[in-house]
C-alpha cells in the first residue's frame, strides 16, 4: 500500500480526464473539474475517512493553493465524486515508486548511506529553506552538540529550542549546560507563549543551517576519548608516565583523557554491583583467577574485593581457593588478564547491556 505522502502527490498531480459516461447509465454526467478541483475533492474525501495526510510536507505555495481551493468547492454531487474517486484510484494503482520531494527530501532519504562530506556539501546546495520540519533533524542531533549551539545563541532562541524538543532530550540538553545558563534558559521558556509558528520554523531552519555549516570530521570520537582508549590498552607504567607528560604539556587535555580512561582499578567506582555477574560471564575462569591473584596496588585490590563481594558466596569461595593455589603472578600476565576483564566491561557497555556510573567532572 502506498503511504499517505504518495496519496497527496497523486491527488495534487492528477491530470487524467474524467472517465466517459456509460450510455447505459442515467443521463447524469459528472461535472468537469480542473486538476486543482480534483485534488481538493480527493483530499477532502481522505480527510473525511480519517486518513493522516502529511500536507505539511508539500511546498508552502501548494499548501496555500490547496487550502484556497477547498474553501471554494461548495457542494459536489455524488456522480462527480464517484468519477473523481475512480480516477484517483486508477492513478494511484499505476504508481510504482514514490520519490522524496526535492534535494532536501532526497538527503533525508539517504541519510547515513552517503559520505558525511558529500551530505554536508549537498545540504549547502539545498539552501536554508527546505521542505519538511527542521525540528525533526534537530531532535536527531546529539544533546552535546545542541548544547554547543545553545551557548552561542540568545537565551530566547535556546528557550524555543528547549520547547520544541522532547521532554527527555530537553532534560539531557540541560545536563550538558553550565548551571547559570540552564537556569536562564529554563526561566526564558515562560516568555515563549506568544512566539508565532512562523518564527519557530524560521529559528529551526536557522539552527539546521548551522549544522550544515559545521565541517565534517574524520573521527567520531574526540581527541581525549581516542587517547583514553589507547591508554586503556597500555601497560600501567606507560599509562602513568604518559599522563604525567600530558599534565606538563596541557593539563586541561590531560584531565579530559583521564575522564575517558577506564582501568581495572576503576571498577568499584564505575561498575554497578548488580552488573558484576554479567561481566564475569564474559571472562574465562583462568583469566579471572590470574587477574585477581595478580592485584598488587591498592586500587586493583579494591577492585578484587568489590567483585568478590558482588558474586555468589560459593563462587567467591572457590575463587579465593584458586587464587591461593595460583601463587605469584607475573606483572605482564596480571595486566593482560585485567585488560581482558576491562574489555568485557566495555563490550557490555557498547552493547547497551550495562551502563557505567559517570564520574563527576573536575571543575
C-alpha positions in Angstrom: 0.0 0.0 0.0 1.3 3.5 -0.9 2.0 5.8 2.0 0.0 9.0 2.8 2.6 11.2 1.1 2.1 9.3 -2.2 -1.6 9.9 -1.8 -1.1 13.6 -1.6 1.3 13.6 -4.6 -1.1 11.7 -6.7 -4.1 13.8 -5.7 -2.1 17.1 -6.3 -0.8 15.9 -9.7 -3.9 14.1 -11.1 -4.3 15.2 -14.8 -6.2 12.4 -16.5 -9.6 13.3 -17.9 -12.8 12.1 -16.1 -14.0 8.7 -17.4 -16.5 8.7 -20.2 -20.1 8.3 -19.1 -21.6 4.8 -19.8 -24.5 5.0 -22.3 -26.5 2.6 -20.1 -26.3 4.7 -17.0 -28.8 7.5 -16.2 -28.4 10.8 -18.1 -26.5 12.4 -15.2 -22.9 13.3 -16.1 -20.1 14.3 -13.8 -19.1 17.9 -13.6 -15.9 18.9 -15.4 -13.4 19.7 -12.8 -9.9 21.1 -13.1 -6.9 19.2 -11.7 -6.8 21.6 -8.7 -10.5 20.9 -8.0 -10.0 17.2 -8.3 -7.1 17.4 -5.8 -9.4 19.3 -3.4 -12.1 16.6 -3.7 -9.7 13.8 -3.1 -8.1 15.5 -0.1 -11.5 16.3 1.4 -12.6 12.7 0.9 -9.5 11.3 2.5 -9.8 13.6 5.5 -13.4 12.6 6.0 -12.3 9.0 6.2 -9.7 9.9 8.9 -6.6 9.5 6.8 -3.4 11.1 8.2 -2.3 13.1 5.2 1.1 14.9 5.6 0.0 18.1 3.8 2.8 19.9 5.7 5.4 18.2 3.6 4.1 19.9 0.4 5.7 23.2 -0.7 4.1 26.2 1.0 2.7 27.6 -2.2 0.9 24.3 -2.9 -0.5 24.1 0.6 -1.9 27.6 0.3 -3.4 26.9 -3.2 -5.0 23.7 -1.9 -6.5 25.4 1.1 -8.0 28.2 -1.0 -9.5 25.6 -3.4 -11.0 23.7 -0.5 -12.8 26.9 0.5 -14.2 27.4 -3.0 -15.6 23.9 -3.8 -19.0 24.2 -2.2 -21.1 21.0 -2.9 -20.1 18.2 -5.2 -22.7 15.8 -6.4 -22.4 12.0 -6.0 -21.7 11.2 -9.6 -18.8 13.7 -9.8 -17.4 12.4 -6.5 -17.5 8.8 -7.7 -15.8 9.7 -11.0 -13.0 11.6 -9.3 -12.5 8.8 -6.8 -12.3 6.2 -9.6 -9.8 8.3 -11.5 -7.7 8.8 -8.4 -7.8 5.1 -7.6 -6.6 4.2 -11.1 -3.9 6.8 -10.9 -2.8 5.5 -7.5 -2.6 1.9 -8.8 -0.4 3.0 -11.6 2.2 4.4 -9.2 5.1 2.0 -8.9 7.5 4.1 -6.8 7.4 7.3 -4.9 10.5 9.6 -4.5 11.1 12.3 -1.9 10.4 15.9 -2.8 13.4 17.9 -3.8 17.1 17.7 -2.8 16.3 18.1 0.9 13.9 15.2 0.8 16.4 13.1 -1.1 19.1 13.9 1.5 16.8 12.7 4.3 16.1 9.5 2.4 19.8 8.7 2.1 20.8 10.0 5.5 23.6 7.8 6.8 24.1 6.0 3.5 26.3 8.5 1.8 29.6 10.1 2.9 29.1 12.9 5.6 31.2 15.3 3.5 29.0 14.7 0.4 25.9 15.1 2.5 27.2 18.4 4.0 28.0 19.8 0.6 24.6 18.9 -0.8 22.8 20.4 2.1 24.5 23.7 1.5 23.3 23.5 -2.1 19.8 22.8 -0.9 19.7 26.1 0.9 18.3 27.0 4.3 14.6 27.0 3.2 13.9 23.3 2.8 10.8 21.2 2.7 9.7 19.4 5.8 10.2 20.0 9.5 13.6 21.3 10.6 13.0 20.3 14.2 12.9 16.6 13.2 16.6 16.8 12.2 17.5 18.8 15.4 15.8 16.1 17.5 18.1 13.6 16.0 21.2 15.6 16.9 23.2 14.5 20.0 22.4 16.7 23.0 26.0 17.6 23.5 26.1 19.2 20.0 22.9 21.1 20.7 24.4 22.3 23.9 27.3 23.9 22.0 24.9 25.6 19.7 22.7 26.8 22.5 25.6 28.5 24.3 26.3 30.5 21.1 22.7 31.7 20.8 20.5 34.1 22.7 18.5 32.9 25.7 15.2 33.3 23.8 16.4 31.1 20.9 17.6 28.5 23.4 14.2 28.6 25.1 12.4 28.0 21.8 14.7 25.0 21.1 14.0 23.5 24.6 10.3 23.9 24.0 10.4 22.1 20.6 12.5 19.1 21.9 11.0 16.1 23.5 11.0 16.2 27.3 13.7 13.6 27.8 16.0 15.1 25.3 15.4 18.6 26.7 16.5 17.3 30.1 19.7 15.8 28.6 20.4 19.1 26.9 20.2 21.0 30.2 22.6 18.4 31.7 25.3 19.5 29.2 25.0 23.2 30.1 26.6 25.2 32.9 24.2 25.8 35.8 23.6 29.5 35.3 23.0 29.1 31.6 20.5 26.2 32.2 18.6 28.4 34.8 18.4 31.4 32.4 17.0 29.2 29.6 14.5 27.4 31.9 13.2 30.8 33.0 13.0 32.1 29.4 10.6 29.3 28.4 8.0 31.3 30.3 8.4 34.1 27.8 7.7 31.9 24.7 3.9 31.9 25.0 3.4 34.5 22.2 6.0 33.2 19.7 4.4 32.6 16.3 4.7 29.3 14.4 6.5 31.2 11.6 9.1 32.4 14.0 9.6 28.9 15.4 10.0 27.5 11.9 12.5 30.2 11.0 14.5 29.5 14.1 14.5 25.8 13.3 15.8 26.3 9.8 18.5 28.7 11.1 19.7 26.2 13.6 19.7 23.5 10.9 21.8 25.7 8.7 24.4 25.9 11.4 24.6 22.1 11.5 25.2 22.1 7.7 28.0 24.7 8.1 29.9 22.5 10.6 32.8 20.8 8.8 32.6 17.1 8.6 35.1 15.4 11.0 37.1 12.3 10.2 36.8 10.8 13.7 33.6 10.0 15.5 35.2 10.4 19.0 37.0 13.4 20.4 40.8 13.5 20.8 40.6 12.9 24.6 38.4 9.8 24.1 40.7 8.4 21.4 43.8 8.9 23.6 41.9 7.4 26.6 41.0 4.3 24.6 44.7 3.9 23.6 45.9 4.2 27.2 43.3 1.8 28.4 45.1 -0.9 26.5 48.6 0.2 27.6 50.7 -1.1 30.4 50.1 0.7 33.7 53.7 2.1 33.9 53.5 3.5 30.4 50.0 4.9 31.0 51.0 6.7 34.2 54.2 8.1 32.5 52.2 9.5 29.6 49.6 11.1 31.8 52.4 12.8 33.8 53.8 14.1 30.5 50.4 15.3 29.3 49.9 17.1 32.6 53.1 19.1 31.9 52.2 19.8 28.3 48.4 20.5 28.6 46.7 19.9 32.0 43.2 20.6 30.6 43.7 17.9 27.9 45.2 15.5 30.4 42.0 16.0 32.5 39.8 15.1 29.6 41.9 12.0 28.9 41.7 10.8 32.5 37.9 11.0 32.3 38.0 8.7 29.3 40.2 6.1 30.9 38.6 3.0 32.4 41.0 0.5 34.0 40.7 -2.4 36.4 41.1 -0.1 39.4 38.1 2.0 38.2 35.7 -1.0 38.5 34.5 -0.3 42.1 33.7 3.4 41.3 32.2 2.9 37.8 30.6 -0.6 37.7 27.2 -1.2 39.3 27.3 -4.1 41.8 24.5 -5.9 40.1 26.5 -6.0 36.8 29.4 -7.9 38.2 27.9 -11.4 37.4 27.3 -10.3 33.8 30.9 -9.2 33.4 32.3 -12.4 34.9 30.2 -14.5 32.4 32.3 -12.9 29.6 35.6 -13.8 31.2 37.3 -17.3 31.2 37.9 -18.7 34.6 41.7 -18.9 34.3 41.9 -15.3 33.1 39.7 -14.2 36.1 41.9 -16.1 38.6 45.1 -14.6 37.1 43.7 -11.0 37.3 42.5 -11.4 40.9 45.7 -13.1 42.0 47.9 -10.5 40.3 46.4 -7.5 42.0 49.1 -5.6 43.8 48.2 -1.9 44.0 45.6 -0.6 46.4 43.2 0.2 43.6 43.5 -3.2 42.0 43.0 -4.9 45.4 39.9 -2.8 45.9 38.5 -4.0 42.6 39.2 -7.6 43.6 37.3 -7.1 46.9 34.4 -5.4 45.0 34.0 -8.3 42.6 34.2 -11.0 45.2 31.6 -9.2 47.3 29.1 -9.0 44.4 29.0 -12.6 43.3 27.6 -15.7 44.8 29.3 -16.7 48.1 30.0 -20.2 46.6 31.7 -18.7 43.6 33.7 -16.2 45.7 34.9 -19.0 48.0 36.0 -21.2 45.0 37.9 -18.2 43.5 39.7 -17.5 46.8 40.8 -21.1 46.9 42.1 -20.9 43.3 43.8 -17.5 44.0 45.7 -19.1 46.9 46.7 -22.0 44.7 47.8 -19.7 41.8 50.6 -18.2 43.7 52.8 -15.4 42.4 51.6 -13.9 39.1 53.9 -12.0 36.7 53.0 -8.4 36.3 52.6 -8.7 32.5 50.3 -11.7 32.9 48.2 -9.9 35.5 47.9 -6.7 33.4 46.9 -8.8 30.4 44.2 -10.6 32.4 42.9 -7.3 33.9 42.7 -5.8 30.4 40.5 -8.7 29.3 38.1 -8.0 32.2 38.1 -4.4 31.3 37.4 -5.4 27.7 34.4 -7.5 28.8 33.0 -4.5 30.7 33.4 -2.2 27.6 31.8 -4.8 25.4 28.7 -4.9 27.6 28.6 -1.1 27.6 28.8 -0.8 23.8 26.0 -3.4 23.6 23.9 -1.2 25.9 23.6 -4.2 28.3 25.0 -2.3 31.2 25.7 1.4 32.0 28.8 2.7 33.8 28.5 5.2 36.6 29.6 8.6 35.4 32.4 10.3 37.3 32.0 13.9 38.4 34.0 16.2 36.1 36.6 18.2 37.7 35.9 22.0 37.8 
